């Protein structure tokens, strides 16, 4: 158990539990963390914080990968519980989530900021009492026409998007690894280029 480690990272993917949500745009965070778990060679196990976790190594760093078992809108409780249990400071928390204001498949990294109407981020920020965690934002684009954003993110990716989805999720996983290996600025220089 790595409960007192100062070099441990917590990477939490946001999404909704259950098979009916598995391929929704809102579950991009879960998809990325699933790829990272496969890379770390781990299998998710239930944790008392109401999350599924994998403990392992990525890019030479010790990580806990997590998927809250709560619904997106209340994912802050499990994320805070994991931070407390593993004694991970907010500066070493990476939240991976879907982002409407970024084109499909684009990846952007930042520290802090608002929630931009994202209920999962709102819940995490409220539970932590801080906005200063790291974010890996997976672009899902804007809804077409007058479609409600909440309805859009709860739909599966389109057929056209699914052709590139695995590749783009893999790229977002690369961004998480770059972040834990070299820090925010170095990762931004690679993934924000172009």
Secondary structure, 3 states (H helix, E strand, C coil): CCCCCCCEEEEEECCCCCHHHCCEHHHHHHHHHHHHHHHHCCCCEEECCCEEEEEEEECCEEEEEEEECCCHHHHHHHHHHHHHHHCCCHHHEEEEEEECCCCCCCEEEEECCCCCCCHHHHHHHHHHCCCCCEEEEEECCCCCCCCCHHHHHCCECCHHHHHHHHHHHHHHHHHHHHHHHHCHHHHHHHHCCC
